[in-house]
Amino acid sequence: MNKLEQQVNTLLELCKRLSKENNDLRAQINHLNHERAALVEQKATVRTQVESMITRLRSMENV
């Protein structure tokens, strides 16, 4: 009976640890998704700026 109780306690501790790890990983995923979205937005902004510069340079070439 003591051995079974010990095994149950071990399993409970493992479940608690895995639950915490799962929560930590979910938070990390959420953070990385927000970071990725910000980088995608930043990339789009930079792309627009570069395209604008290229357009201006081409128009200066034609003058």
C-alpha positions in Angstrom: 0.0 0.0 0.0 2.8 2.4 0.8 4.5 1.7 -2.5 1.2 2.5 -4.4 0.8 5.7 -2.4 4.4 6.7 -3.2 3.7 6.0 -6.9 0.5 8.1 -6.9 2.4 10.9 -5.2 5.2 10.7 -7.8 2.6 10.8 -10.6 0.9 13.8 -9.0 4.2 15.6 -8.9 4.9 14.7 -12.5 1.5 16.0 -13.5 2.1 19.3 -11.7 5.5 19.7 -13.3 4.2 18.9 -16.8 1.3 21.3 -16.3 3.6 24.1 -15.3 5.9 23.3 -18.2 2.9 23.3 -20.6 1.8 26.7 -19.3 5.3 28.1 -19.7 5.5 26.7 -23.3 2.1 28.2 -24.1 3.2 31.6 -22.8 6.4 31.3 -24.8 4.5 30.4 -28.0 2.2 33.4 -27.4 5.2 35.7 -27.0 6.9 34.4 -30.1 3.7 34.8 -32.1 3.5 38.4 -31.1 7.1 38.9 -31.9 6.7 37.3 -35.3 3.7 39.5 -36.1 5.7 42.6 -35.2 8.6 41.5 -37.4 6.3 40.7 -40.3 4.8 44.2 -40.0 8.3 45.7 -39.8 9.3 43.8 -42.9 6.3 45.1 -44.8 7.1 48.7 -43.7 10.8 48.3 -44.8 9.7 46.7 -48.1 7.4 49.7 -48.8 10.2 52.2 -48.0 12.7 50.4 -50.2 10.2 50.2 -53.1 9.6 53.9 -52.7 13.3 54.6 -52.8 13.7 52.5 -55.9 10.9 54.4 -57.6 12.4 57.7 -56.7 15.8 56.7 -58.0 14.3 55.4 -61.3 12.5 58.7 -61.7 15.7 60.6 -61.1 17.4 58.5 -63.7 14.9 59.5 -66.3 15.3 63.2 -65.7 
